[in-house]
Amino acid sequence: MSRTAKNAVTIMIATLLSRVLGFLRETILANFYGTSMVADVFVLTLNIPGLIISIVGSVIYMMYIPVYYDTKERLGEEGSLEFTNNILNILSIFSIIVSILGIIFASEIIKIFAIGFEGEKFDLAVKFLRIMMLGVLFLSLNKIQSSFLQVKDSYLPAALVGVVYNICIIISIFLSVRYGSYYLAIGALLGLVGQVLLLVPFMHKKGYRYRFYIKLKDESILKMVKLSIPMMIGVAMSQLNVYVDKALASTLGDGKLSALNYASRLNDFVVALFVTSLITVIYPKLSQFVNDDDKKSFKKIIVKSSNCLLLVVVPITVGAVILSEPIVRVLLQRGSFSSESTVMTSNALKLYAIGVIGYAVKEILSRGFYSLGDTKTPMINSSLSVIINIILDLIFIKPFSYMGLAMATSISYMVTVVLMFFSLRRKVGSFNGKAVFSTFVKSLLASIAMSICVIFTYNSLISALGMAFLAEVISLAVSILFGATIYIVFIKVLKVAEMQILEDTIKNLFVKQR
């Protein structure tokens, strides 16, 4: 697993750069717009094109990899390239149609996604969306580009697209302050275009040659469609979940939707840096093992990957819960982002963070099912999770306001991972789930010990240094480093095997393999 781990760490480094820029983007947005009307409109419309196309785009992204390997085995390299062009052209035509419809029916879409927007806020959202809907095509193209590079064992370029995207939005924020808020939408669109252009030369280097070829009745396309139908239902249910959360948040008054968005962005940093980075690398491996009928390696990588993620995600989750307010204050509180905004965002962050553990393992198990050609089981489990989330949204929103929405999301992730764990065990037999649970318990115990030390250290430093910005940065940094040290010591004492994998990967990251 050394090469897989090294690729994962390489992606983490690239993702870290992208996410740092993402945080800078959110900080600049918060500084100029805080939790204002413009901020609410931008964060809502920024995600709508992705939500609309993801029902199809995400499914194709997931199914492309296993079907690519199957096509290559049947038809060779030339056949797999022809399949890539076929699916790229079909998806492009579909995306253009979606973009046109989105522009025409922008008002109706905003009414659906933001039931609480009225007057000037509604009109601004419609104008923003019409600009951003042009990006649907580029979102779709980027999905295929990233998948193609992954099967060619090239992960770094796709991990860097976020850098281009965030730089474009950062520039647009500054321009919007001077020339008008519309530049926010224009910057987001140009960021999507830049992502596609960045990957073109890397695809060419890996042997990709474009030609216009469409064949709807191609065997590989038909297989993908067959596998995709259940998955589309599952993704549609997940997007329904996102819609309900945002729609309900839009009824809570100015600032609540933005606070949830900022908290979600901070939470997404952990997900993208650790969860997505590892899954990006292991998914093609899982598909290869299934194609080679190597069940032993398939089960092993599921367990090892889950354990490695738990070792990293559990302490980060605990840390986010106990340090959420100073983290948000240091990263975001300036300009129009007030102390009240900090309190709202930190409260949401605590509750979102709890769900990261469930989300991390759920994503690994989902990829296991997709590699096996089973898209029905994840769809059923995800649908149950969405139903639970929506019910909890409606129950929690009145007593807990926006915090209830974040709480419901985390609970639904926990429920899903339990359902999927038992489903995968029924399908492939025992895969040493006890080892995963054991690692979770040991990581949790070490994290509790870590949290005690972190709280004591942070409070002591704040008492000595005060609450000035630089003093709080120092207090936060020292507390986190000390806590990480305590956690590592406890993990070593508890003898968690995967800790050695993480250590070896970091030590040998830049050492050329022989």
N, C-alpha and C positions, 0 to 999 in steps of 0.2 A: 504493500500500500504506500511505499515511500514516494513513488512518482506521483501518485494520486494526491498524497498529502502536500507535496511540494507545489503542485499545480494549484491546490486549494489555497495555500498560503500566498502564492503569487497573486491570485485573484483578490485575496483579502487586502494585500498592499495596494493594488490598483483601486479596489473598491474604497479603501480608506481615503485615498486621495480624492476620489469622486465625492465621497460623503462629507469630507471636510469642506469641500467647495459647496456641497449641499447645505451644510450647517451655516456656512458663510452667507449663502443665498438667503436662508431663512432669517438669519440675524439681520441682514440688511433690509429685508422685507419688513421684519418686525420693527426695526428702527424707524423706517419711513411711514409705515402704515399701521403698525400695532395690531389691534384686534378691531379694526375699522370696517366700514362697509366695503371698501375697495379690496381689503385683505380677504374678507369673506367671499366676495365674488371671484377673486382670482384663484383662491385655493379650491373652490368648487369647480369652476370651469376648466381649470388645469387638468383635472382628472377625468372629466366626462368623455373626451375622445377615447381614452384608454379603456374606460369602463364599457363603452359601446362596442369597440372592436375586440376587446379581450375575450368575449364569448366565443368568437371564432379564432382570433389570432393566438390566444393562449393555448387553445386546443391543438392547433396546427403545430405550434412550437413544441408541445409535449409529444405529439405523435410523430413528428418528423423524424426524430432520432431513431426509434426502434424500426420504423418503416424504411428508413434510409439503409440501415444495416441489412434488412431483409431483401431490399431491392438490389443492393450491391452483391449479395450472395447469389441471387438469381441471375442478374444481368451484367454484373461487373461494374467497373468504375464509370464507364460511359453511360450505362443505364441509370446509375444513381445520379449522375449529373443531369441527365435528361429529366429524371423525376424532380430534381430540385428546380429546374427551369419551369417545369409544368406547374408545380404548386405555387411558385413565385408569381407566375403570370395570372393564374386563377385568383389568387389572393389579392393581387393588385387591382384587377378589374372589380372585384367585390368591394374593395376598400374605396375606390373612386365613387362607386354608386352610393355607399354609406355616407361619404363626405358630402355629396350633393344633397342627399336627403336630410342630413344633419343641418346643413345651411338653410335649407328651405323651411324645416320644421324646428328651428332653434327655439322659438317661443314656447312651443309645446313641450320640448325637452326640458327647458328650465322649469316649467310648471310642474313637471314630474319630479325632477331632481331637487328642486328647492321650493317646496310648497309654501315656505314662509317668506319668500322674496316678493316685495311689492314695490310699485312706483319706480323711483330712480334706480333702486337696487336691482330690480327685475330687468329694466331696460339695459343697464350696464352689463348684466350677466348675458343677455341675449347677444349683444354686440361682441363681447369677448368670445362667446362660444362659436359664433360664425367665423371668426378668424382661426380659432384653434381646431375646428373641424377639418381644416385643410391638412392637418397633421396626421390624420388617420392612415393615409397611404404610407407615410414614412414610418409610423409605428409598426405597421404590418411588415414592411420590407426589413426592418431591423430585426424582427423576430426570426425570419428565415436566415438572414445573414449570420446572426449569432449561433443558430443551430448548426449551420453548415460548418462554421469555424470550430465548434465543439467536437463534431465528429472527425474533424481533421486534427484534433488534439491541439488546437490553438485557442487559448482561453483569454489571454491578456488583452487583445484588441477590443473584444466585446465588453470587457470589464471597464475599459477606458471611455466608453461612449458617454457615460454620465458626466465626465469632465467637460466635454464639449457642451452638453446640454446645460449644465449649471453655469458655465461661463456666459453663455448666451443670455440666460435669464438674469444673471447679476448685472450685466451691461444694460439690459432692458429696464431693470428697476431704476437705475440712475437716470436713464433717459426719460422714464415715465414721470419722475418727479419734476423734471424741467419742461417736458413737452406734452405730457398728457398720459393718463393711465392706460391708453390703448397699446402703448409700447410694451406693456407687460405681456399681453396676448401675442403680439408680434414676436417678441423675444422667445417665448415658449415654442412657437411654430418654427422659427429658425433653428432652435436647438434640436428639434426632431429631424430637420433636414440635415444638419451637421452630423448627427449620429450615423445616418446612412452613408454619407459621403466618406466618413472616416474609415468605414469597413470595406469599401470597394477595393482598394489596392491590396488589402490583406487577403480577401477572397481570391483575387486574381493570382496572387502568389501561391495559394494553395490549390491552384488548378481549375478554379471556376471560370467558365466562359459563358456569357449570357447569349441566349438566342430565343427568339419568340416562338414558343412551342406550347400548344394547348391540346390536351387530349383528356376529356372528362371521363372516358370509359377505361382509362389506363388501370391496370390491375393494382398498382401501388396506391393510386388515388382512391379506388373503390375500397381497398383495405383500410386506408386512413379514414374514410368517411364512416365505414362500419364501426371502427373503434371510437370515432370522435363523437358520435351521437349521444351516448350516455355521458361522456365527458362534457359536452356542451351544456347538457342539462345541469350538471354539477357546477360548472363555471357560472352559468346563468343564475343559479341559486346563490352562489357566492356574491355575485354582483348585486343581486336583489338585497342581500345582506348589507352591502356597502350603501346602496341607495336608501334603505330604510334608516340606517344610522345618520346619514347626512340630511335626509329629509326631516327626521325628527329633531336633529340638532338645529336646523334652520328655523324651527318654531320657538326656540328658547331665547331669542333676542340677539342683538349684536354681540359678537365676541365669542360666543360659545362654540360655534363651528370652527372659528380660527384657533381657539385654544385646543380643541380636539385635534385639529390638523397639526399644530406645532408639536403636540405630545406624540402624535402618530409618527411624525417625521423623526423625532428623536428615537422612538422605538424601532422604526424601520432601519435606523443606522445599525443596530445590533443584528437585525434580521439579514440585511444585505451583506454586512461585513463577515459574519460567521456562517449563518444558515445557508443563504443563497450561494456563497462562495463554495462551500463544500458540496452542496447538491449539484451545482453546475458541473462539477468534475465527476461525481459518482454516477450521475444518471446515464451517461454514455457507457460507463463500465458495467452497470447493472444490465443494460440492454445487450451488451456483448456477452455477458455471462449467460443470459437467458437464451440468446441465439446459439451459444455453444453448449447449451444444456448442462452448465456447470452450477448446480444448485448449491454445492458446498461453498463456493466462493461468493455466490449471491447472498446467502444467509450471513456469511462472515462479514461482508462489507456493510450490510444493514446494521448489524450489531456494533461493529467498530465505529461506524459513522455516527450512530446515535449516541454512543458513549462519549466520543470526542466532543460532540456538540453540547451534551449535558455538562461536561466538565467546564466548558467555557460559558454557556448561557446561564446556568443556575446562579453562579456568583454575581454575574452582571445583573440578573433580575433582582436579586436581594439588594445589591448595591444601588440600583435605580430606585428601589422602594424607599430606602433609608436616606438617600441623598438627593431625591428628586428636586426639592426646592432649591438648594444651592446650585445644582447642575443647571437648572433652567435660568436661575438668576445670573449666573456667570455667562451663559451662552447667549441669552436673549434679552435680558432686562436692560434696555437703553432706549433713548428716544421715545417713541410713542408706545413702546412695550412697557407698561407700568408694573408696579408691585402687585396690583390686582390681577393683571395678565399672568404674572409669574405664579400666583397662587392657583389660578384656574388651570394653567398648563401643567403644573407639577402634580396636582391632584389627579388629572387625567393620566399623566405619565405613570404614576404608581400602579394604577389599575391596568393599563395597557401592558406594562412590563410583566405582570404576573402571567399573562397569556403566552409570552414568548417561548416558554419551556414546551408547552403543548404544541404550539405552532411548529417549532423546530423538528420535533420527532414526527409530527404528522406529515410534514413535507417529505421526509425521508421515506416513510411508509408508503405515501402516495406514489412516489417514483418507483418503488418496488412493484406496486400493482400495475402501473403503466408499462413497465418493462416486461411484465408477464402477459401483456395484452389484455389485462382486465381493467376496463374503465368503468364497469358497472358498480363494483364495490365501493370505490372512492366516491362515486356519484351518490349512492344511497347514504353513505355515512355523512358526506358533506351536506346533503339535503336535510338530514335529521339535525345536524349541527346548526344550520341556518334557521330552521324552525324554532329550535331552542333559543337561539340568539334573539330572534324577533319577539318571541313571547317574553323573554327577560327584558328586552328593550322597553316594551310596553308596561311591564310591571315596575321596572326600576326608574323610569324617567320622571315619574311624578315625585317620589320621595327623594331621589338622588340627583335629579336634573341631568346635566351632561356627564357626570361621573357614572351614572347608571348605565349609559351607553357603552362606556369603556369597560365597565365591569361585566356587562353581558357578553361582550366580544371575547374577553379572556376566559370566561366560564365555558363558552361554546367551543373554544380551542381545546380545552382540557377534556371535554366530553368526547370530541372527535378523535383524539389520539387514543383514548381507551377503546373506542369502537373499532378503529382501524387496526390496533394491535391484535385484538382477538380475531378479526377477520383475516389478517395475513397469516396468523398461526394456523387457522383452519385450512388455508389454501396451500401453504408450503410445508406444514408441519412445524414442529418445535424449532425455533431459531435462537435459543438461549435468551429468552426474554428476561429470565431471572438476573442475568448479567447486567442488562439495561437498568432494571429496577434497583439492583445493588449499587450501581454507579450513581444513580440519581440520589439514593439515600445518603451515600457517602459524601457526595458533592453538597447536598443540602446541609449535612452536619458541619462540614468544613465552612460553608457559607455563613452559618449561624455564628460560629466562632469568629469568623472574619468580621461580621457585622458588629459584634460587640466591641472589637478593637477599633473599627472604623469610627463608630459613634463617639467613643471615648477620645480618640485622637482628634477628630474634627472639632468637638466641643472645646477641648483643651486649647487647641490652636486659635480658635475664634476668640476665646476669652483672653488669650495673650496678645493676639495681633489686631483684633478688632474686625469690623465688617466692611472696610474699604475694599474696593474691587481687587486690587493686587493681593491684599491680605487673604481674601476669600479664595482667590485662585491658588495661592500657595497652600492654604489649609486643605482645600479640596484635593489638590494634586498629591500632597504628602499622605493624606488619609487613604487615598485610593492605592498608592504604591505600597504603603504599609499593609493595607488590607489584602492586597494581592499576594504579598510575601507570606502572610499568615495562612492564607488559603492554600498556597502551594505546599507549605510545610505540612499542613493537616492532611492534604491529599496524599502526600508521600507516606506519612505515618499510617494512613488507612490503606495503603498499597493498591491504588487504582492502576491497573495495567496500562490503560490508554494514556496515562500521563507521560509514560516513556515515549510513546509515539509522537506526542506533541513536542517533547523536548528534542528528540532526534530530528524531527522535521525542521525546527527552528535552527538547530546547530548546523545542519547540513544544507540549508536552503540555497546557499550560494556556492556549495561545493559541487564541482562537476562530477556527474555519475560516471563510473567506470563500466 
